[in-house]
């Protein structure tokens, strides 16, 4: 039968993610700066193995049974404690939290709960690809706001909001989506004044801020900036995940927000998948009870910092002489964002890079409109030190060959 | 802020499931025929605990990392073997399978992939509530087809299809959704000739059959009927789950279908939650490698059969004398469907039942239109034998009190 004729409009519009496709390449000679996946050697596997066995054999009435859609209360208690201790967020209770299948489901539920086809939603340029594709399932109109080391371009955002108000469409602007710390892909952290300005706009023009913070705990250097949620718990919905600090295999994300919003998102989750696995929820909860997660990840942060330093030096050594090149200096997280001379199209260059056995994510993937084609996302957390240096050499070779072939003078 | 004003139309239309709400009642004096949840004592917890520890400590590079959206190949291999051995389904490969977060996500992905607002989808009367609510997220038009011990009313379905063809809308009819074995809530199994007739219609009018079979392995008596998928693997998409035969806490479902359909549903899953937990996927896979699942569940089936017999006798003893009462005789699964005299509204009677400390699911919940209000779903798998008998006495008391209060003569 012809399945194509049966597809929904939404399905016809879905494109497969280039990042997911990249993760499928398993050539051992390839050095990948592509995936944003953490180093599996950093996971506390022995501790988790012991607890996994315990929660299955001793807590089977909970772990092996259906759970509630809202999530495991034992896990929520631990998470609320972490938010108090590390984010200075007080007065939360279980009804402010919804446990999700990683951040991806949280993003999807936000789209399902707030967006219609006629809705507007604000995203950054560049934007976290998988967030844009979660929202795109609802087919909304995007307002795309530049992101730089100063944060998001609030002047531009306000000018667009004013236009909407003039067209009597302001009520259709549902939320502005931001990744506040060590942005994926841009590596940038929104400064405090920029966060405050965004809250001001949200109050003035009545919209939700969707604050996504998967990397905040992975700070190597510099000073922590308070979360937007900690400054306005009413209007901000915060998304968090254990994928980068404990293990992505748990598939545990958390949405933190006002009780009304959480209730609505839980009702959506009920239709989407009923509940998260009680096994991985309780496993995570007992781990958090028994170990100090933030103490536990210190060596990981040291490791990533070291890799970042090696990587930054290799980048300077190999690309520093190219006129018009620039990159962001991440104080944490997994990524840096490289901008090459304008004539270079990194998507076009990608096949050559594969031949040179080095992978990156073409920047084009991170825009909902008007992509900057001379950009790329590079992740430094998974390759070894040697691979970081060798990979950067290969990247330079790729650039040289590409430019030679295209007659571009560097 | 006023969250209501920010909600999507879809979110505004979602109603919370009465079943999920019921599952939250935790009064130990209550006897519940409500939830369709398996008995946790039947789960192989010690075996699962040992394997859980092993897959986390030894296979951490897989289990604690992100997985592919399509699912764990080791699990797929085991599942393909089970389908060969127990369902006589041959020639499947990994691309015919997608692993999901239980059956609920499979249902949701089917809706997302095939339904638009202008689409039609066929469901039964009564219908599995959570399936209807998964499809309802897409806001399609439902065609509701009577289900009886003869199967679904294919004459009615065909008459509706002819109407659609006359209106030139036949291409908008995407799929017919059926639970083939021990239907939830009806307890009914579709006979072979009814299955064949449905395939005939699907071929003639070009639609997909969505065959949901969560209970098929739980047959107590009678003869197994071949799955619709085994008779037409091109046009049928089959949904399966480990929730009823291994443990719902794994949150592992499987979609089996032609490669095109599976690819489209995987692309939708990518946006919805990226991937299922590799921990519970690999745990399930290694369990299936090491143990004979169908041997393992034999005591469970014996237990359920025994409970069913006790329950059926208690029903006969307590309700048998009511004129106009009838119930379905399930040959497997977890449910029976009770029809009371027409004047009785089981939703209205529900508060009285709670006072008598017995719970059921009012039949009204299982219809997308024109509910039969004098029906209810009863599950016999979770209460003890004593509770089954005592619960049925309480149900009779509830009915008597309700009828007395309403002036209904039994």
Boltz contact constraints between the chains, C-beta under 6 A:
constraints:
  - contact:
      token1: [A, 1]
      token2: [B, 234]
      max_distance: 6.0
  - contact:
      token1: [A, 1]
      token2: [B, 235]
      max_distance: 6.0
  - contact:
      token1: [A, 3]
      token2: [B, 260]
      max_distance: 6.0
  - contact:
      token1: [A, 3]
      token2: [B, 261]
      max_distance: 6.0
  - contact:
      token1: [A, 6]
      token2: [B, 114]
      max_distance: 6.0
  - contact:
      token1: [A, 6]
      token2: [B, 174]
      max_distance: 6.0
  - contact:
      token1: [A, 8]
      token2: [B, 114]
      max_distance: 6.0
  - contact:
      token1: [A, 8]
      token2: [B, 115]
      max_distance: 6.0
  - contact:
      token1: [A, 8]
      token2: [B, 116]
      max_distance: 6.0
  - contact:
      token1: [A, 9]
      token2: [B, 116]
      max_distance: 6.0
  - contact:
      token1: [A, 11]
      token2: [B, 113]
      max_distance: 6.0
  - contact:
      token1: [A, 11]
      token2: [B, 264]
      max_distance: 6.0
  - contact:
      token1: [A, 14]
      token2: [B, 267]
      max_distance: 6.0
  - contact:
      token1: [A, 16]
      token2: [B, 267]
      max_distance: 6.0
  - contact:
      token1: [A, 17]
      token2: [B, 270]
      max_distance: 6.0
  - contact:
      token1: [A, 20]
      token2: [B, 270]
      max_distance: 6.0
  - contact:
      token1: [A, 37]
      token2: [B, 66]
      max_distance: 6.0
  - contact:
      token1: [A, 40]
      token2: [B, 61]
      max_distance: 6.0
  - contact:
      token1: [A, 40]
      token2: [B, 64]
      max_distance: 6.0
  - contact:
      token1: [A, 40]
      token2: [B, 65]
      max_distance: 6.0
  - contact:
      token1: [A, 43]
      token2: [B, 64]
      max_distance: 6.0
  - contact:
      token1: [A, 45]
      token2: [B, 57]
      max_distance: 6.0
  - contact:
      token1: [A, 45]
      token2: [B, 60]
      max_distance: 6.0
  - contact:
      token1: [A, 46]
      token2: [B, 57]
      max_distance: 6.0
  - contact:
      token1: [A, 48]
      token2: [B, 56]
      max_distance: 6.0
  - contact:
      token1: [A, 49]
      token2: [B, 53]
      max_distance: 6.0
  - contact:
      token1: [A, 49]
      token2: [B, 56]
      max_distance: 6.0
  - contact:
      token1: [A, 49]
      token2: [B, 57]
      max_distance: 6.0
  - contact:
      token1: [A, 52]
      token2: [B, 52]
      max_distance: 6.0
  - contact:
      token1: [A, 52]
      token2: [B, 53]
      max_distance: 6.0
  - contact:
      token1: [A, 52]
      token2: [B, 56]
      max_distance: 6.0
  - contact:
      token1: [A, 53]
      token2: [B, 49]
      max_distance: 6.0
  - contact:
      token1: [A, 53]
      token2: [B, 52]
      max_distance: 6.0
  - contact:
      token1: [A, 53]
      token2: [B, 53]
      max_distance: 6.0
  - contact:
      token1: [A, 56]
      token2: [B, 48]
      max_distance: 6.0
  - contact:
      token1: [A, 56]
      token2: [B, 49]
      max_distance: 6.0
  - contact:
      token1: [A, 56]
      token2: [B, 52]
      max_distance: 6.0
  - contact:
      token1: [A, 57]
      token2: [B, 45]
      max_distance: 6.0
  - contact:
      token1: [A, 57]
      token2: [B, 46]
      max_distance: 6.0
  - contact:
      token1: [A, 57]
      token2: [B, 49]
      max_distance: 6.0
  - contact:
      token1: [A, 60]
      token2: [B, 45]
      max_distance: 6.0
  - contact:
      token1: [A, 61]
      token2: [B, 40]
      max_distance: 6.0
  - contact:
      token1: [A, 63]
      token2: [B, 249]
      max_distance: 6.0
  - contact:
      token1: [A, 64]
      token2: [B, 40]
      max_distance: 6.0
  - contact:
      token1: [A, 64]
      token2: [B, 43]
      max_distance: 6.0
  - contact:
      token1: [A, 64]
      token2: [B, 247]
      max_distance: 6.0
  - contact:
      token1: [A, 64]
      token2: [B, 249]
      max_distance: 6.0
  - contact:
      token1: [A, 65]
      token2: [B, 40]
      max_distance: 6.0
  - contact:
      token1: [A, 65]
      token2: [B, 249]
      max_distance: 6.0
  - contact:
      token1: [A, 66]
      token2: [B, 37]
      max_distance: 6.0
  - contact:
      token1: [A, 66]
      token2: [B, 248]
      max_distance: 6.0
  - contact:
      token1: [A, 101]
      token2: [B, 273]
      max_distance: 6.0
  - contact:
      token1: [A, 102]
      token2: [B, 274]
      max_distance: 6.0
  - contact:
      token1: [A, 104]
      token2: [B, 273]
      max_distance: 6.0
  - contact:
      token1: [A, 104]
      token2: [B, 274]
      max_distance: 6.0
  - contact:
      token1: [A, 105]
      token2: [B, 273]
      max_distance: 6.0
  - contact:
      token1: [A, 108]
      token2: [B, 272]
      max_distance: 6.0
  - contact:
      token1: [A, 113]
      token2: [B, 11]
      max_distance: 6.0
  - contact:
      token1: [A, 114]
      token2: [B, 6]
      max_distance: 6.0
  - contact:
      token1: [A, 114]
      token2: [B, 8]
      max_distance: 6.0
  - contact:
      token1: [A, 115]
      token2: [B, 8]
      max_distance: 6.0
  - contact:
      token1: [A, 116]
      token2: [B, 8]
      max_distance: 6.0
  - contact:
      token1: [A, 116]
      token2: [B, 9]
      max_distance: 6.0
  - contact:
      token1: [A, 133]
      token2: [B, 271]
      max_distance: 6.0
  - contact:
      token1: [A, 134]
      token2: [B, 271]
      max_distance: 6.0
  - contact:
      token1: [A, 137]
      token2: [B, 271]
      max_distance: 6.0
  - contact:
      token1: [A, 174]
      token2: [B, 6]
      max_distance: 6.0
  - contact:
      token1: [A, 234]
      token2: [B, 1]
      max_distance: 6.0
  - contact:
      token1: [A, 235]
      token2: [B, 1]
      max_distance: 6.0
  - contact:
      token1: [A, 247]
      token2: [B, 64]
      max_distance: 6.0
  - contact:
      token1: [A, 248]
      token2: [B, 65]
      max_distance: 6.0
  - contact:
      token1: [A, 248]
      token2: [B, 66]
      max_distance: 6.0
  - contact:
      token1: [A, 249]
      token2: [B, 63]
      max_distance: 6.0
  - contact:
      token1: [A, 249]
      token2: [B, 64]
      max_distance: 6.0
  - contact:
      token1: [A, 249]
      token2: [B, 65]
      max_distance: 6.0
  - contact:
      token1: [A, 249]
      token2: [B, 278]
      max_distance: 6.0
  - contact:
      token1: [A, 249]
      token2: [B, 279]
      max_distance: 6.0
  - contact:
      token1: [A, 251]
      token2: [B, 277]
      max_distance: 6.0
  - contact:
      token1: [A, 260]
      token2: [B, 3]
      max_distance: 6.0
  - contact:
      token1: [A, 261]
      token2: [B, 3]
      max_distance: 6.0
  - contact:
      token1: [A, 264]
      token2: [B, 11]
      max_distance: 6.0
  - contact:
      token1: [A, 267]
      token2: [B, 14]
      max_distance: 6.0
  - contact:
      token1: [A, 267]
      token2: [B, 16]
      max_distance: 6.0
  - contact:
      token1: [A, 270]
      token2: [B, 17]
      max_distance: 6.0
  - contact:
      token1: [A, 270]
      token2: [B, 20]
      max_distance: 6.0
  - contact:
      token1: [A, 271]
      token2: [B, 133]
      max_distance: 6.0
  - contact:
      token1: [A, 271]
      token2: [B, 134]
      max_distance: 6.0
  - contact:
      token1: [A, 271]
      token2: [B, 137]
      max_distance: 6.0
  - contact:
      token1: [A, 272]
      token2: [B, 108]
      max_distance: 6.0
  - contact:
      token1: [A, 273]
      token2: [B, 101]
      max_distance: 6.0
  - contact:
      token1: [A, 273]
      token2: [B, 104]
      max_distance: 6.0
  - contact:
      token1: [A, 273]
      token2: [B, 105]
      max_distance: 6.0
  - contact:
      token1: [A, 274]
      token2: [B, 102]
      max_distance: 6.0
  - contact:
      token1: [A, 274]
      token2: [B, 104]
      max_distance: 6.0
  - contact:
      token1: [A, 277]
      token2: [B, 251]
      max_distance: 6.0
  - contact:
      token1: [A, 277]
      token2: [B, 277]
      max_distance: 6.0
  - contact:
      token1: [A, 277]
      token2: [B, 280]
      max_distance: 6.0
  - contact:
      token1: [A, 278]
      token2: [B, 249]
      max_distance: 6.0
  - contact:
      token1: [A, 279]
      token2: [B, 249]
      max_distance: 6.0
  - contact:
      token1: [A, 279]
      token2: [B, 280]
      max_distance: 6.0
  - contact:
      token1: [A, 280]
      token2: [B, 277]
      max_distance: 6.0
  - contact:
      token1: [A, 280]
      token2: [B, 279]
      max_distance: 6.0
